[in-house]
């Protein structure tokens, strides 16, 4: 891939990722709060034990709307955008690194395996995910810490620089890489996503090409093509996210301050033991509401910008 092609891919995905991150920031905060073990975001229900005559507290996970309501009432609307800085700082390079690595790896592997085969897409997505996670994990750790920093109205909010200093003082440099093992496990989500996406896109292209040949027309990009890409991205992301979602909960728990969660395998075991299997899917609805349109917009923007810049 030439230097110009690489810059085209970097620009395309950087723009799409940044816009998507800004528009969906509040949902990202709600999702992270639902994934956490913070007791401030749980509803305490008191049930009467008629046999013993004693009160029993039962703690249940709140829904997205309740979580949003609590955040707005106790912390104010600004708290929904507190981690926007790290998000903007991180999303462009993260997405750019990912897509650049994916495109370069796919081009090289097309000369080794059958061009655009499932093997090519899977290996390319794995390499790209590993590269992006390793390079940007410290940014996402700071973002998560800021999202979980619940403070009442009027209290001084922790800033990104203060958070960085606190992480370094508490855990040193290794503290910035907490949760990275879960992020590596999450590469499986991107692999599934891209394999499904590329297959749907290839089928759409083959159908259009066959139609063009049959009608004797030249192949040109139309609005319907980008709609098809958005639908392909939304479908593939829904499947991938649902299958691999537990790693998101594990990653958030590992990144919590002063956490009792120590390793990738110990965390889900402890979560299931204390809260049940359903806790591994806390925040899934919010995540899908945010991620699916965000991914569809990002992928369509990526394809559109690449098409426009390449003439």
C-alpha positions as CSV (number, residue, x, y, z in Angstrom):
1,X,0.0,0.0,0.0
2,X,1.4,3.4,-1.0
3,X,1.9,6.2,1.5
4,X,-1.0,8.1,-0.1
5,X,-3.3,5.1,0.3
6,X,-2.3,4.8,4.0
7,X,-3.1,8.5,4.6
8,X,-6.5,8.0,2.9
9,X,-7.4,5.2,5.2
10,X,-6.2,7.1,8.3
11,X,-8.1,10.2,7.4
12,X,-11.3,8.3,6.6
13,X,-11.6,6.3,9.7
14,X,-10.3,9.1,11.9
15,X,-13.1,11.4,10.8
16,X,-15.8,8.7,11.2
17,X,-14.6,7.5,14.6
18,X,-14.3,11.0,16.1
19,X,-17.8,12.1,15.0
20,X,-19.3,8.8,16.3
21,X,-17.6,9.2,19.6
22,X,-18.9,12.7,20.2
23,X,-22.5,11.8,19.3
24,X,-22.6,8.7,21.5
25,X,-20.6,9.9,24.5
26,X,-23.5,9.9,27.0
27,X,-24.4,6.3,26.1
28,X,-20.8,5.2,26.6
29,X,-20.8,6.6,30.1
30,X,-24.1,4.9,31.0
31,X,-22.8,1.6,29.6
32,X,-19.6,1.8,31.6
33,X,-21.4,2.6,34.8
34,X,-23.7,-0.4,34.3
35,X,-20.7,-2.7,33.7
36,X,-19.0,-1.6,36.9
37,X,-19.3,-3.0,40.5
38,X,-20.0,0.4,42.0
39,X,-22.7,0.2,44.7
40,X,-23.8,3.7,43.9
41,X,-25.5,2.5,40.8
42,X,-27.5,-0.3,42.2
43,X,-31.1,-0.2,43.4
44,X,-31.6,-1.4,46.9
45,X,-34.9,-3.2,47.4
46,X,-36.1,-4.2,50.8
47,X,-38.2,-7.4,51.0
48,X,-39.9,-8.6,54.2
49,X,-39.1,-12.1,55.3
50,X,-42.5,-13.1,56.8
51,X,-41.0,-16.3,58.3
52,X,-38.3,-14.7,60.4
53,X,-39.9,-11.2,60.5
54,X,-36.6,-9.6,59.4
55,X,-35.8,-7.3,56.6
56,X,-33.6,-8.6,53.8
57,X,-31.8,-6.3,51.4
58,X,-31.7,-7.5,47.8
59,X,-29.5,-5.6,45.4
60,X,-30.4,-5.7,41.7
61,X,-28.8,-4.1,38.7
62,X,-30.6,-1.0,37.4
63,X,-31.7,-0.4,33.8
64,X,-30.1,2.1,31.4
65,X,-32.8,4.7,32.0
66,X,-32.6,4.5,35.8
67,X,-28.8,4.8,35.5
68,X,-29.1,7.9,33.3
69,X,-31.6,9.4,35.6
70,X,-29.3,8.9,38.7
71,X,-26.4,10.5,36.8
72,X,-28.4,13.5,35.7
73,X,-29.9,14.1,39.2
74,X,-26.8,13.6,41.3
75,X,-24.0,14.7,39.0
76,X,-25.6,16.9,36.3
77,X,-25.6,16.7,32.5
78,X,-21.9,17.7,32.3
79,X,-20.9,14.3,33.8
80,X,-22.1,12.6,30.7
81,X,-19.4,14.3,28.7
82,X,-16.5,14.2,31.2
83,X,-14.4,11.7,29.5
84,X,-15.0,13.2,26.0
85,X,-11.4,14.6,26.0
86,X,-9.7,11.3,26.3
87,X,-12.3,9.7,24.0
88,X,-11.5,12.2,21.2
89,X,-7.8,12.0,21.9
90,X,-8.0,8.2,21.7
91,X,-10.6,7.3,19.1
92,X,-8.9,8.9,16.1
93,X,-5.5,7.3,16.6
94,X,-7.0,4.0,17.7
95,X,-9.3,3.7,14.7
96,X,-6.6,5.0,12.4
97,X,-4.0,2.5,13.7
98,X,-6.6,-0.3,13.5
99,X,-7.7,0.3,9.9
100,X,-4.2,1.1,8.6
101,X,-2.9,-2.1,10.1
102,X,-5.9,-4.0,8.8
103,X,-5.6,-2.7,5.3
104,X,-1.8,-3.2,5.1
105,X,-2.0,-6.7,6.5
106,X,-4.9,-7.7,4.2
107,X,-3.0,-6.5,1.2
108,X,0.1,-8.5,2.1
109,X,-1.9,-11.6,3.0
110,X,-3.9,-11.4,-0.3
111,X,-0.6,-12.5,-2.0
112,X,-0.3,-15.5,0.4
113,X,-3.9,-16.8,0.6
114,X,-6.8,-16.6,-1.7
115,X,-7.5,-12.9,-2.1
116,X,-10.2,-11.5,0.3
117,X,-10.7,-15.0,1.8
118,X,-12.0,-15.6,5.4
119,X,-8.4,-16.4,6.5
120,X,-7.2,-13.1,5.2
121,X,-9.9,-11.2,7.0
122,X,-9.5,-13.1,10.3
123,X,-5.7,-12.7,10.5
124,X,-5.8,-9.1,9.4
125,X,-8.4,-8.2,12.0
126,X,-6.4,-10.0,14.7
127,X,-3.2,-8.3,13.9
128,X,-4.9,-4.9,13.7
129,X,-6.7,-5.4,17.0
130,X,-3.6,-6.4,18.8
131,X,-1.7,-3.4,17.4
132,X,-4.4,-0.9,18.3
133,X,-5.0,-2.3,21.8
134,X,-1.3,-2.3,22.8
135,X,-0.8,1.3,21.5
136,X,-3.9,2.9,23.1
137,X,-4.8,1.0,26.3
138,X,-3.5,3.8,28.6
139,X,-5.9,6.3,27.0
140,X,-8.9,4.0,27.5
141,X,-8.0,3.2,31.1
142,X,-8.1,7.0,31.9
143,X,-11.4,7.3,30.0
144,X,-12.9,4.4,32.1
145,X,-11.7,5.9,35.4
146,X,-13.2,9.3,34.5
147,X,-16.5,7.6,33.6
148,X,-16.6,5.8,36.9
149,X,-15.7,8.8,39.0
150,X,-19.2,9.6,40.4
151,X,-19.4,12.9,42.3
152,X,-22.4,14.9,43.4
153,X,-23.2,18.3,42.0
154,X,-20.9,21.0,43.3
155,X,-18.0,18.7,44.1
156,X,-14.8,19.1,42.3
157,X,-14.5,16.7,39.4
158,X,-11.4,14.7,38.7
159,X,-9.6,15.8,35.6
160,X,-7.7,13.7,33.1
161,X,-4.3,14.9,34.3
162,X,-5.2,14.3,38.0
163,X,-6.4,10.8,37.0
164,X,-3.1,10.1,35.2
165,X,-1.1,11.2,38.3
166,X,-3.2,9.1,40.6
167,X,-2.8,5.9,38.5
168,X,0.9,6.4,38.3
169,X,1.3,7.0,42.0
170,X,-0.9,4.0,42.9
171,X,0.3,1.4,40.4
172,X,3.2,2.9,38.4
173,X,3.4,2.4,34.7
174,X,1.9,-1.0,34.8
175,X,-1.3,0.6,36.1
176,X,-2.0,2.1,32.7
177,X,-2.2,-1.4,31.2
178,X,-4.8,-2.9,33.5
179,X,-7.6,-4.5,31.5
180,X,-5.4,-5.0,28.5
181,X,-5.8,-8.8,28.7
182,X,-9.6,-8.4,28.4
183,X,-9.0,-6.1,25.4
184,X,-6.9,-8.8,23.8
185,X,-9.8,-11.2,24.3
186,X,-12.1,-8.6,22.8
187,X,-10.1,-8.9,19.5
188,X,-12.4,-11.9,18.9
189,X,-15.3,-9.4,18.5
190,X,-13.5,-7.4,15.8
191,X,-12.5,-10.6,14.0
192,X,-16.1,-11.9,14.0
193,X,-17.3,-8.4,12.9
194,X,-15.0,-8.0,10.0
195,X,-15.4,-11.6,8.7
196,X,-19.2,-11.2,8.6
197,X,-18.9,-7.6,7.2
198,X,-16.5,-8.5,4.4
199,X,-18.6,-11.5,3.4
200,X,-21.9,-9.5,3.3
201,X,-20.1,-6.7,1.4
202,X,-18.6,-9.2,-1.1
203,X,-22.1,-10.8,-1.7
204,X,-23.6,-7.3,-2.3
205,X,-20.8,-6.5,-4.7
206,X,-21.3,-9.8,-6.6
207,X,-25.0,-9.2,-6.8
208,X,-24.5,-5.7,-8.2
209,X,-21.8,-6.8,-10.7
210,X,-24.1,-9.6,-12.0
211,X,-26.9,-7.1,-12.4
212,X,-24.7,-4.6,-14.2
213,X,-23.4,-7.3,-16.6
214,X,-26.9,-8.5,-17.3
215,X,-28.1,-5.0,-18.1
216,X,-24.9,-4.0,-19.9
217,X,-24.3,-1.1,-17.5
218,X,-21.1,0.3,-16.0
219,X,-20.5,-0.1,-12.3
220,X,-20.7,3.2,-10.4
221,X,-21.1,4.0,-6.8
222,X,-24.7,4.9,-5.8
223,X,-26.4,6.0,-2.6
224,X,-27.9,2.5,-2.2
225,X,-24.4,1.1,-2.1
226,X,-23.5,3.0,1.0
227,X,-26.8,2.2,2.6
228,X,-26.0,-1.5,2.0
229,X,-22.6,-1.0,3.6
230,X,-24.2,0.6,6.7
231,X,-26.7,-2.4,7.0
232,X,-23.8,-4.8,6.6
233,X,-21.8,-3.1,9.3
234,X,-24.8,-3.0,11.7
235,X,-25.7,-6.7,11.1
236,X,-22.1,-7.9,11.6
237,X,-21.6,-5.7,14.7
238,X,-24.7,-6.9,16.3
239,X,-23.7,-10.5,16.0
240,X,-20.1,-9.9,17.1
241,X,-21.0,-7.7,20.1
242,X,-23.6,-10.2,21.4
243,X,-21.2,-13.1,21.2
244,X,-18.1,-11.4,22.7
245,X,-19.7,-8.9,25.1
246,X,-18.6,-10.4,28.5
247,X,-15.1,-9.2,27.8
248,X,-16.4,-5.6,28.1
249,X,-17.6,-6.2,31.6
250,X,-14.4,-8.0,32.6
251,X,-12.3,-5.1,31.2
252,X,-14.3,-2.4,33.1
253,X,-14.0,-4.4,36.4
254,X,-10.2,-4.8,35.9
255,X,-9.9,-1.0,35.3
256,X,-11.8,0.0,38.5
257,X,-9.8,1.8,41.1
258,X,-8.8,-0.3,44.1
259,X,-10.5,-3.3,42.5
260,X,-10.7,-6.8,43.9
261,X,-10.5,-8.1,40.4
262,X,-7.0,-9.3,39.6
263,X,-6.8,-11.2,36.4
264,X,-8.8,-12.0,33.2
265,X,-9.9,-15.5,34.3
266,X,-10.4,-14.7,38.0
267,X,-12.8,-11.7,37.2
268,X,-15.6,-13.4,35.3
269,X,-15.5,-16.3,37.8
270,X,-15.9,-13.8,40.7
271,X,-18.6,-11.8,38.9
272,X,-20.7,-15.0,38.3
273,X,-20.2,-16.2,41.8
274,X,-21.3,-12.9,43.4
275,X,-23.8,-11.6,40.9
276,X,-24.9,-14.4,38.6
277,X,-24.3,-15.1,34.9
278,X,-26.6,-12.2,33.9
279,X,-24.1,-9.7,35.2
280,X,-21.7,-10.6,32.4
281,X,-24.2,-8.9,30.1
282,X,-24.9,-5.7,32.1
283,X,-25.1,-2.7,29.8
284,X,-25.5,-4.8,26.6
285,X,-28.6,-3.0,25.5
286,X,-27.0,0.4,26.0
287,X,-23.9,-0.8,24.2
288,X,-25.9,-2.0,21.2
289,X,-27.9,1.2,21.1
290,X,-24.6,3.1,20.9
291,X,-22.4,0.8,19.0
292,X,-24.6,-0.4,16.1
293,X,-25.4,3.1,14.6
294,X,-21.9,4.3,15.5
295,X,-20.3,1.4,13.7
296,X,-22.6,1.8,10.7
297,X,-21.8,5.5,10.4
298,X,-18.1,4.9,10.8
299,X,-17.9,2.1,8.2
300,X,-20.0,4.0,5.7
301,X,-17.9,7.2,6.3
302,X,-14.8,5.1,5.9
303,X,-15.9,3.6,2.6
304,X,-17.2,7.0,1.3
305,X,-14.1,9.0,2.2
306,X,-11.8,6.3,0.7
307,X,-13.9,6.3,-2.5
308,X,-13.9,10.1,-2.8
309,X,-10.2,10.6,-2.0
310,X,-9.3,7.8,-4.5
311,X,-11.4,9.5,-7.2
